[in-house]
Structure formats: structure tokens, C-alpha cells
Amino acid sequence: MKFTPNIIRFLIIVLLVMGIFFRFANLDQKIYWHDETYTSLRLSGYSLKELTQGVFTGEVISIEELHKYQRINSERGVVDTVKRLAEEDPQHPPLYYAMARLWVQGFGDSITGIRSLSAVISLLIFPSAYWLCRELFKSSLTAWIAVALIALSPFHVLYAQEARQYSLWTVTILLSSAALLRAIKCQTKQSWIIYGVTLSLALYSHYLSLLLVLAYGVYVLISESFRLSRNLMAYGLSSLLAVLSFVPWLINLRDTNGVSWTAKEVSGSFLVKNWLGDLTRIFFDFQKIDNPLIIVAPPVLILIGYSVYFLLKKSDRKIWLFLLALGGIPLLLLLLPDLIFGGRRSTVNRYLIPSYLSIQLAVSYFLSTKITSSHISKQKVWQIITAMLISIEIISCAINLPQKTAWNKEFSNDNIPIASIINPTSRPLLISSTNYYLNPGELFSLSYLLDAKVKLLLLVEPNTPNIPNDYTDIFLFHTSKVLYKEIEKKYDYNVERVNQSRGLWRLKK
């Protein structure tokens, strides 16, 4: 089959429509997990202190009373959202959360309402990726292949359906990258202002955009042959102004407790397994098929490796230098602390979005070059390989579409079997506390799965609960062993683990 320009345009449109469909279909299907519940808490404008004082009182409450802190109200607005972030969650810059607060006023604070903002923002990835590719490769075919691969990437689709800032960060990475290349080419005051604005937006989307500043700086410095050129000075001034615009928020990052979990020691095998697994997820993600890595991962890893090799050998110096800086420097600055001091920073896949984008662009360049080869037989082979890669992405998205869980929901996936144990009981009471380090996020996440009949008794340890007698089934969720022993001592109960479910225990007479 000969791929005429009209046929190619038609296929691209079909693929984009599919990418849009996968982003908006079943938005409320997957579990509303720990991190997303903190988005809702921030949008409510309440602080953790107010939450604790309001519901962790030792009194029996309903799920609806708990959800007061997951709903917006007219008395608290965008300013309250930004204040709570600055006080309690400064590692998350406010741009997405301010946008989300305004969004839910019009579209509602349901799971679908909140997640739909990320889905809408993710559509801006398509023109942003196209612009970057045109600036970098000067090829519309490479640009369209990149857009198709990103549109159907199960990784990007997954984060397009999550009430967090990662789709917005992806857009701002692409925009600031394209704006930088445009400014270097045009060398006008207006183009450098656009670059500075897009970089500032990236910084206010995610604090790791500071790594982009360094990556861009390395690219400009090397491409200008280490001369104090006009472009280098313009880059320095634009980047400095963008970083200075971020300083008011950067001051809040003195408290880094929110990301301290990434510094916890892990094994070398854990690192390698996650590096390889996460790398392949940008192209395929067969969550419900046994051992997919054995079948699909090696060819995908070979394709990625050879695409990078081809880029370095065959592309223009400025092309491979830019992609190497964009993807390699953020990765290196996350990887080195893990190797030297221990930790898992480099395995947090959402931190590696710049690196994944650079890989996707390298693969797009490689495939676009091969499918237009002067050798007809090679053209056909690489057209088939390109079609297979896109098909694998489509199959991944189709498999994951109806699932209630996803690998990036982490520990919150345990809440699905936990809810299935609690809900069938006739008069259940769930006791939980602030002692567990993942609460209240895990409690909020579980509450979305529980029936309205489930009552909650929430307390601050070391207080012990006064347990009413009119409940048929009493459960403990993420409380300390000290509290278990106090309950056994105070009441005629034995505390038993329920079916090995993490964090769930039952009181038995």
C-alpha cells in the first residue's frame, strides 16, 4: 500500500481521535488514589490541622461528613488553595491547583469533574509536540509520528486521567523547549520573552523544571561553542527572569518532608527493575497480562536503544545535543543521588517526563527516517514495525481502559479488596487514626469505595476509642499496634488481620 499524503493525514486524524477517546473515556473508573485525594483537599481550601480538628475527634461520623474536606465551598477560594499548598505541600507549585480550583467551580468536584481538567490540558500536548518537532527536526512527518506516539502512549494517557499536574507539566516542557529553539533561531526580543514566559509556566507546574533550566543552559552553552554570544546572553537573561519569578514560591521549598520518601534506601535490583519497566511503559503497558515483559519488553528496549544510537550517528549535532540535554541531564541529576546516597528518585516515573519525551522524539525521528528510506523493501519493513508499535500502544490503552486499578496508584490499590470486605457487612464501623504516615490520604481514598452505611470513628493517637455496642462488624484501618493492644486491654475483643489485606484488621469477641 502506498502511503500518500492524504492517507497519512487520514491515519493521523484517526489516531488522534483514538488518543482523545482514551483520555476522556471512563474518567471515574480507576480508584481515586492517595495523591489525588490531596488534590481535592487542597481544592477544598482546608488545612490538615482543620481536617484533624474537624473529624479526628473520636466521635462516630458518616462518610459524607469526611467528604466535606474533599468538596469545594463558597467560603474558600483560589487564595485558600494556594495558601494551604504553600503551608503544607510546597513541593507542588500552585499553577495546576489554581486552575483546578477555578475548573471545578464550573464542572463540579466529582472524580470525573476534577480529572477532566487533566484530560483537557493533555490535548495541548499534541500541538506542543508538533511545534517542538518542527523546530527541532524541520520535518512534518517526524512531527506527526511523534504526535501519534505521544497521543496513544499508555503512560501519557494514564496521567491525562489523573487529578494531578503532570499533563500540565508535560505541556510546559514541550512549549518551553520549542520556544527556546525558536528564540535561538529568530534572535528577537519577542521570541526570548515567549521562552521566558513558557519556562516560568513550567516552573510553576513542577519544581523539577529547575532541572530544565540547567539542561537548556548546557545545550545553549555547547551549541554556542562556549562563546559569550548574543544567544547565550539572551538565554541567561530570560532564564534568570523566569527563575526570579519562581523565587516567591521557591522560598517555601525549605521544607522538603513531602519528598523525603524518595531518599529511602532500596536495593539495586529494585532500581534496575523499575528503570527498565518504566522505560517500556511509555510505549506499552499490559497490566493484566502475565509476564508481558518477556514478550514485548526486549524488542521495545532494542528499538529505543537503536533509535538513540541512530540519533547520535545520523542526526545533526544540534538535534542530538538538544535531546541528550533534555532527557539526559534531568535523569542524571536524579540518578546520581540514588547511586551515591541511596534512594529511589530515579524510579519515580512522573519525575522523568523530560527524559521520556526525549526518547519518544528520538524514536519518532528514527522511524520517520526509516519509513522514507530509498530502499522500498526497507520502507515496507519499517512501516510494518511503526504500525506494530502504534498497535501495541492502542492495545495497551484498550486493555487498561476498563480497569479499576493502575500501577501508578501504588498502595491505594489495596483499598479495592479492603472495601469489598467491609461493604457486605450489615452495620460496619471503621476505626482509623492519624498515626499511620499515609493517612489521611489512604482513608480518603478508601472512603470513595465504601457504602454510605459504613460509619467512621477517627481519632488522634495515643487516644483510644470509645467503641459503641450497636455495630455488627468493627474494623481497624491503618492504626498502630499500640492501639490494637489498648483496645484488647480495654474491651473484650481480639484484633485479627483480615485476609492479609494491608492495613485492615477486625475486632472479634
C-alpha positions as CSV (number, residue, x, y, z in Angstrom):
1,M,0.0,0.0,0.0
2,K,1.4,3.4,-1.0
3,F,1.1,6.0,1.8
4,T,0.1,9.2,0.0
5,P,-0.1,12.5,1.9
6,N,-3.9,12.2,2.1
7,I,-3.8,8.7,3.5
8,I,-1.2,9.7,6.1
9,R,-3.3,12.7,7.2
10,F,-6.4,10.4,7.5
11,L,-4.4,7.9,9.6
12,I,-3.1,10.6,11.8
13,I,-6.6,12.0,12.4
14,V,-7.9,8.5,13.3
15,L,-5.0,8.0,15.8
16,L,-5.6,11.4,17.4
17,V,-9.3,10.7,17.7
18,M,-8.4,7.4,19.5
19,G,-6.0,9.3,21.7
20,I,-8.7,11.7,22.7
21,F,-11.2,8.9,23.3
22,F,-8.8,7.1,25.6
23,R,-8.2,10.3,27.6
24,F,-11.9,11.0,28.3
25,A,-13.5,7.5,28.5
26,N,-14.2,6.1,32.0
27,L,-12.6,9.1,33.8
28,D,-14.1,7.9,37.1
29,Q,-13.3,4.2,36.6
30,K,-9.9,3.9,38.3
31,I,-9.5,4.2,42.0
32,Y,-9.3,7.8,43.3
33,W,-5.9,7.3,44.9
34,H,-3.9,8.8,47.8
35,D,-2.3,11.7,45.8
36,E,-5.5,12.7,44.1
37,T,-7.4,13.0,47.4
38,Y,-4.8,15.5,48.4
39,T,-5.7,17.5,45.3
40,S,-9.3,17.5,46.5
41,L,-8.2,18.5,50.0
42,R,-6.2,21.5,48.6
43,L,-9.2,22.5,46.4
44,S,-11.4,22.5,49.4
45,G,-9.2,25.1,51.0
46,Y,-9.0,23.3,54.3
47,S,-5.7,22.6,56.1
48,L,-4.6,19.3,57.6
49,K,-5.0,20.9,61.0
50,E,-8.6,21.8,60.3
51,L,-9.3,18.3,59.0
52,T,-7.8,16.7,62.1
53,Q,-9.8,19.0,64.4
54,G,-13.0,18.5,62.4
55,V,-13.2,14.7,62.1
56,F,-10.4,13.0,64.1
57,T,-12.3,13.7,67.3
58,G,-13.1,10.2,68.5
59,E,-16.8,10.6,67.5
60,V,-18.7,8.5,65.0
61,I,-19.3,10.3,61.7
62,S,-20.6,9.5,58.3
63,I,-18.6,9.3,55.1
64,E,-20.3,12.4,53.9
65,E,-19.0,14.4,56.9
66,L,-15.5,13.2,56.0
67,H,-16.0,14.3,52.4
68,K,-16.7,17.9,53.5
69,Y,-12.9,18.1,53.2
70,Q,-13.0,16.8,49.6
71,R,-15.6,19.3,48.4
72,I,-15.3,22.9,47.4
73,N,-17.3,25.5,49.2
74,S,-18.2,29.1,48.5
75,E,-16.4,30.4,51.6
76,R,-12.9,29.2,50.4
77,G,-11.5,30.0,47.0
78,V,-8.3,30.0,45.0
79,V,-6.4,32.1,47.5
80,D,-7.1,29.5,50.2
81,T,-6.0,26.7,47.9
82,V,-2.7,28.4,47.2
83,K,-2.2,29.2,50.9
84,R,-2.7,25.6,52.0
85,L,-0.2,24.4,49.4
86,A,2.4,26.9,50.5
87,E,2.0,25.9,54.1
88,E,1.7,22.1,53.8
89,D,2.6,21.0,50.3
90,P,5.2,23.4,48.9
91,Q,6.8,20.8,46.6
92,H,3.7,21.2,44.4
93,P,3.7,24.7,42.7
94,P,0.3,26.3,42.5
95,L,-0.4,26.7,38.8
96,Y,-2.3,23.5,38.3
97,Y,-4.1,23.7,41.6
98,A,-5.3,27.3,41.0
99,M,-6.5,26.2,37.6
100,A,-8.3,23.2,39.1
101,R,-10.0,25.3,41.7
102,L,-11.5,27.5,39.1
103,W,-12.3,24.5,36.9
104,V,-14.3,22.6,39.5
105,Q,-16.4,25.7,40.1
106,G,-17.8,25.2,36.6
107,F,-17.6,21.5,36.1
108,G,-18.1,20.1,39.6
109,D,-15.8,18.4,42.2
110,S,-16.7,14.9,41.3
111,I,-13.9,12.5,40.3
112,T,-14.9,13.0,36.6
113,G,-15.1,16.7,37.1
114,I,-11.7,17.1,38.6
115,R,-9.9,14.6,36.3
116,S,-11.4,16.1,33.2
117,L,-9.1,19.2,33.6
118,S,-6.1,17.0,33.2
119,A,-7.6,15.3,30.2
120,V,-8.3,18.7,28.5
121,I,-4.9,20.0,29.3
122,S,-3.3,16.8,27.8
123,L,-4.8,17.7,24.4
124,L,-2.4,20.7,24.3
125,I,0.4,18.1,24.3
126,F,-0.4,17.4,20.6
127,P,0.2,20.8,19.1
128,S,3.1,21.5,21.6
129,A,4.9,18.3,20.5
130,Y,4.2,19.1,16.8
131,W,5.7,22.6,17.3
132,L,8.8,21.2,19.1
133,C,9.4,18.7,16.3
134,R,9.1,21.2,13.6
135,E,11.6,23.5,15.3
136,L,14.0,20.6,16.1
137,F,13.7,18.3,13.0
138,K,12.2,20.6,10.4
139,S,10.1,17.6,9.3
140,S,6.3,17.4,9.3
141,L,6.5,13.6,9.1
142,T,8.6,13.3,12.2
143,A,6.3,15.7,14.0
144,W,3.2,13.7,13.1
145,I,4.7,10.4,14.1
146,A,5.8,12.0,17.4
147,V,2.3,13.3,18.0
148,A,0.7,9.9,17.2
149,L,3.1,8.0,19.5
150,I,2.5,10.5,22.4
151,A,-1.2,10.6,21.8
152,L,-1.5,6.9,22.2
153,S,1.2,6.4,24.8
154,P,-0.3,4.5,27.7
155,F,2.0,6.5,30.0
156,H,0.6,9.8,28.9
157,V,-3.0,8.6,28.8
158,L,-2.7,7.3,32.3
159,Y,-1.5,10.7,33.6
160,A,-4.1,12.5,31.5
161,Q,-6.7,10.8,33.6
162,E,-5.2,11.8,37.0
163,A,-6.1,14.8,39.1
164,R,-2.5,15.9,39.3
165,Q,-0.3,18.4,37.5
166,Y,1.7,16.0,35.2
167,S,-0.2,16.6,32.0
168,L,0.3,20.4,32.5
169,W,4.0,19.8,33.2
170,T,4.3,17.8,30.0
171,V,2.7,20.7,28.0
172,T,5.0,23.3,29.6
173,I,8.1,21.2,29.0
174,L,7.3,20.9,25.3
175,L,6.4,24.6,25.0
176,S,9.5,25.9,26.7
177,S,11.7,23.6,24.6
178,A,10.1,24.7,21.4
179,A,10.2,28.3,22.5
180,L,13.9,28.1,23.3
181,L,14.7,26.7,19.8
182,R,12.6,29.3,18.2
183,A,14.2,32.1,20.1
184,I,17.7,30.8,19.2
185,K,16.7,30.9,15.6
186,C,14.9,34.2,15.5
187,Q,17.0,36.1,18.0
188,T,14.3,38.6,18.6
189,K,13.3,40.2,21.9
190,Q,9.7,38.9,21.5
191,S,10.9,35.3,21.0
192,W,13.0,35.4,24.1
193,I,10.2,36.8,26.1
194,I,7.9,33.9,25.0
195,Y,10.7,31.5,26.0
196,G,10.9,33.1,29.5
197,V,7.2,33.0,30.0
198,T,6.9,29.3,29.0
199,L,9.8,28.5,31.3
200,S,8.1,30.3,34.1
201,L,4.9,28.3,33.5
202,A,7.0,25.1,33.6
203,L,8.5,26.1,36.9
204,Y,5.1,26.9,38.4
205,S,3.9,23.5,37.1
206,H,6.6,21.4,38.7
207,Y,9.7,22.3,40.8
208,L,11.8,19.8,38.8
209,S,11.6,22.3,35.9
210,L,14.6,23.8,37.6
211,L,16.5,20.9,36.0
212,L,15.3,22.1,32.6
213,V,17.0,25.4,33.2
214,L,20.2,23.5,33.6
215,A,19.6,21.3,30.6
216,Y,18.7,24.2,28.4
217,G,21.8,26.0,29.6
218,V,24.1,23.2,28.8
219,Y,22.6,22.9,25.3
220,V,22.9,26.7,24.6
221,L,26.4,26.8,26.0
222,I,27.7,23.9,23.9
223,S,25.8,24.9,20.7
224,E,27.3,28.4,21.0
225,S,30.8,26.8,21.4
226,F,31.2,28.2,24.9
227,R,31.3,31.8,23.5
228,L,29.6,34.7,25.2
229,S,27.3,35.1,22.2
230,R,24.1,37.1,21.8
231,N,22.0,33.9,22.2
232,L,23.9,32.8,25.3
233,M,23.3,36.2,26.9
234,A,19.7,36.3,25.9
235,Y,19.2,32.8,27.2
236,G,20.8,33.7,30.5
237,L,18.7,36.8,31.0
238,S,15.4,35.1,30.0
239,S,16.1,32.1,32.3
240,L,17.2,34.4,35.1
241,L,14.0,36.4,35.0
242,A,11.9,33.1,34.8
243,V,13.7,31.7,37.9
244,L,13.3,35.0,39.7
245,S,9.6,34.9,39.0
246,F,9.6,31.5,40.8
247,V,11.5,32.7,43.8
248,P,8.4,33.7,45.8
249,W,7.3,30.0,45.7
250,L,10.8,28.6,45.8
251,I,11.2,30.1,49.3
252,N,8.6,27.6,50.6
253,L,10.7,24.6,49.5
254,R,12.8,24.9,52.6
255,D,10.6,22.2,53.9
256,T,11.3,19.0,51.8
257,N,9.4,16.5,54.0
258,G,6.9,15.9,51.2
259,V,9.6,14.2,49.1
260,S,11.7,12.6,51.8
261,W,10.2,9.2,50.9
262,T,12.3,9.3,47.6
263,A,15.5,9.1,49.7
264,K,14.7,5.8,51.4
265,E,17.2,3.1,50.7
266,V,16.2,0.4,48.1
267,S,18.1,-2.5,46.5
268,G,20.0,-2.3,43.3
269,S,17.6,-4.9,41.8
270,F,14.7,-2.7,42.7
271,L,16.3,0.2,40.8
272,V,17.1,-1.8,37.7
273,K,13.7,-3.5,37.5
274,N,11.9,-0.1,37.8
275,W,14.2,1.6,35.3
276,L,13.5,-1.0,32.6
277,G,9.8,-1.4,33.4
278,D,9.1,2.3,33.5
279,L,11.1,2.9,30.2
280,T,8.9,0.4,28.3
281,R,5.7,1.8,29.8
282,I,5.9,4.9,27.5
283,F,5.1,2.5,24.6
284,F,3.2,-0.4,26.2
285,D,1.5,-1.3,29.4
286,F,-0.2,-4.6,29.6
287,Q,-1.2,-4.5,33.2
288,K,-3.5,-7.6,33.2
289,I,-1.4,-9.9,31.0
290,D,1.0,-12.2,32.8
291,N,4.7,-11.6,32.2
292,P,4.4,-9.2,29.3
293,L,8.0,-8.1,29.7
294,I,9.2,-11.4,28.4
295,I,7.4,-11.0,25.1
296,V,7.3,-7.3,24.4
297,A,9.9,-5.5,26.5
298,P,13.1,-6.7,24.7
299,P,12.0,-5.6,21.2
300,V,10.9,-2.2,22.7
301,L,14.1,-1.7,24.6
302,I,16.1,-2.6,21.4
303,L,14.1,-0.1,19.4
304,I,14.7,2.6,22.0
305,G,18.4,1.8,22.2
306,Y,18.9,1.7,18.4
307,S,16.9,4.9,18.0
308,V,19.2,6.7,20.4
309,Y,22.3,5.3,18.6
310,F,20.8,6.3,15.2
311,L,20.1,9.8,16.5
312,L,23.7,10.2,17.7
313,K,25.2,8.8,14.5
314,K,22.9,10.3,11.8
315,S,21.2,13.4,13.0
316,D,22.5,17.0,13.0
317,R,24.7,17.8,16.0
318,K,22.2,20.4,17.4
319,I,19.4,17.8,17.2
320,W,21.1,15.1,19.3
321,L,22.6,17.6,21.6
322,F,19.3,19.1,22.5
323,L,17.6,15.7,23.1
324,L,20.5,14.5,25.0
325,A,20.4,17.6,27.2
326,L,16.6,17.5,27.7
327,G,16.5,13.8,28.6
328,G,19.9,13.1,30.0
329,I,20.6,15.9,32.4
330,P,17.3,15.6,34.5
331,L,17.8,11.8,34.5
332,L,21.5,12.1,35.6
333,L,20.7,14.6,38.4
334,L,18.0,12.2,39.8
335,L,20.1,9.0,39.2
336,L,23.4,10.2,40.8
337,P,22.0,10.8,44.3
338,D,20.4,7.3,44.2
339,L,23.7,5.7,43.3
340,I,25.8,7.7,45.8
341,F,23.5,8.2,48.8
342,G,20.8,5.7,48.1
343,G,17.1,6.3,47.3
344,R,14.6,5.9,44.6
345,R,14.3,9.3,43.0
346,S,15.2,7.9,39.5
347,T,12.4,5.3,39.7
348,V,9.6,7.8,40.2
349,N,8.4,7.7,36.6
350,R,6.5,11.0,36.7
351,Y,9.8,12.8,37.6
352,L,11.3,11.5,34.3
353,I,8.8,13.0,31.9
354,P,11.5,15.2,30.2
355,S,13.6,12.0,29.7
356,Y,10.6,10.1,28.3
357,L,9.7,12.8,25.9
358,S,13.2,13.0,24.5
359,I,13.1,9.2,24.0
360,Q,9.8,9.4,22.2
361,L,11.2,12.1,19.9
362,A,14.3,10.1,19.2
363,V,12.2,7.1,18.2
364,S,9.9,9.3,16.1
365,Y,13.0,10.7,14.2
366,F,14.3,7.2,13.7
367,L,11.1,5.7,12.4
368,S,10.3,8.7,10.1
369,T,13.8,8.3,8.6
370,K,13.4,4.6,8.0
371,I,9.9,4.6,6.5
372,T,11.1,7.1,3.9
373,S,14.2,5.1,3.0
374,S,15.2,5.0,-0.6
375,H,15.1,1.1,-0.4
376,I,11.5,0.1,-1.0
377,S,11.9,-3.2,0.9
378,K,13.3,-1.4,3.9
379,Q,10.5,1.1,3.7
380,K,7.9,-1.6,4.0
381,V,9.6,-3.4,6.9
382,W,9.8,-0.2,8.9
383,Q,6.3,0.8,8.0
384,I,5.2,-2.5,9.5
385,I,7.3,-2.0,12.6
386,T,5.9,1.5,13.1
387,A,2.3,0.1,12.7
388,M,3.1,-2.6,15.2
389,L,4.4,-0.1,17.7
390,I,1.3,2.1,17.4
391,S,-0.8,-1.1,17.6
392,I,0.9,-2.1,20.9
393,E,0.1,1.3,22.3
394,I,-3.6,1.1,21.2
395,I,-3.9,-2.4,22.7
396,S,-2.3,-1.2,26.0
397,C,-4.8,1.7,26.2
398,A,-7.7,-0.6,25.4
399,I,-6.7,-3.2,28.0
400,N,-6.3,-0.6,30.7
401,L,-9.4,1.4,29.9
402,P,-11.9,-0.6,32.0
403,Q,-9.5,-1.5,34.8
404,K,-10.2,-0.1,38.3
405,T,-6.5,-0.2,39.2
406,A,-3.3,1.0,37.7
407,W,0.4,0.6,38.6
408,N,0.8,4.3,39.4
409,K,-1.9,4.2,42.1
410,E,0.6,2.3,44.3
411,F,-0.6,1.4,47.8
412,S,-4.1,2.7,47.2
413,N,-4.9,-0.3,45.0
414,D,-5.1,-2.3,48.3
415,N,-8.3,-0.3,49.1
416,I,-10.3,-2.1,46.5
417,P,-10.2,-5.6,48.2
418,I,-10.5,-3.8,51.6
419,A,-13.7,-2.2,50.5
420,S,-15.0,-5.5,49.2
421,I,-14.6,-6.9,52.8
422,I,-16.2,-4.0,54.6
423,N,-19.2,-3.2,52.3
424,P,-21.1,-6.6,52.6
425,T,-21.4,-6.4,56.4
426,S,-24.7,-5.1,57.8
427,R,-23.6,-2.4,60.3
428,P,-19.9,-1.7,59.9
429,L,-17.8,0.7,61.9
430,L,-14.3,1.6,60.6
431,I,-11.8,3.0,63.2
432,S,-8.8,4.8,61.9
433,S,-6.2,7.3,63.1
434,T,-3.7,10.0,62.1
435,N,-0.8,7.8,63.4
436,Y,-0.3,6.0,60.1
437,Y,2.0,8.0,57.8
438,L,-0.2,7.6,54.7
439,N,-3.3,8.8,56.4
440,P,-5.5,10.8,55.8
441,G,-4.8,10.2,52.1
442,E,-5.5,6.4,52.3
443,L,-8.6,7.0,54.4
444,F,-9.9,9.4,51.8
445,S,-9.1,7.0,49.0
446,L,-10.9,4.1,50.7
447,S,-13.9,6.3,51.6
448,Y,-14.7,6.7,47.9
449,L,-15.2,2.9,47.7
450,L,-17.3,2.5,50.8
451,D,-21.1,2.3,51.0
452,A,-22.8,5.1,52.8
453,K,-23.9,2.8,55.6
454,V,-20.3,2.5,56.8
455,K,-19.6,4.7,59.8
456,L,-16.2,6.1,60.8
457,L,-14.6,6.6,64.1
458,L,-11.5,8.7,63.7
459,L,-9.0,9.7,66.4
460,V,-5.6,11.0,67.1
461,E,-3.4,8.6,68.9
462,P,-2.4,7.9,71.7
463,N,-6.2,8.4,72.4
464,T,-8.2,5.2,72.5
465,P,-11.7,5.0,71.0
466,N,-15.0,4.6,72.9
467,I,-16.5,1.9,70.8
468,P,-20.3,1.8,70.7
469,N,-22.1,-1.6,71.0
470,D,-24.6,-1.2,68.1
471,Y,-22.3,-2.3,65.3
472,T,-22.1,-5.8,63.9
473,D,-18.6,-5.5,62.4
474,I,-15.8,-3.3,63.7
475,F,-12.7,-2.8,61.6
476,L,-9.3,-1.0,62.2
477,F,-7.7,0.7,59.2
478,H,-4.1,1.9,59.4
479,T,-3.7,2.3,63.1
480,S,-0.7,1.4,65.3
481,K,-0.1,-1.9,67.1
482,V,-0.1,0.1,70.3
483,L,-3.7,1.0,69.7
484,Y,-4.5,-2.7,68.9
485,K,-3.2,-3.7,72.4
486,E,-5.0,-0.8,74.1
487,I,-8.3,-1.9,72.5
488,E,-7.7,-5.6,73.5
489,K,-7.0,-4.4,77.1
490,K,-9.9,-2.1,77.4
491,Y,-12.6,-4.2,75.6
492,D,-13.4,-7.9,75.3
493,Y,-12.0,-8.0,71.7
494,N,-9.3,-9.9,69.9
495,V,-7.7,-8.0,67.0
496,E,-7.3,-10.2,63.9
497,R,-5.8,-9.4,60.5
498,V,-8.3,-9.7,57.7
499,N,-7.2,-11.9,54.7
500,Q,-3.7,-10.4,54.7
501,S,-5.2,-7.1,53.5
502,R,-2.6,-4.5,54.2
503,G,-3.8,-2.1,56.9
504,L,-7.1,-3.8,57.7
505,W,-7.9,-5.6,61.0
506,R,-11.1,-6.8,62.6
507,L,-12.3,-6.8,66.2
508,K,-13.6,-10.2,67.3
509,K,-15.4,-11.1,70.5
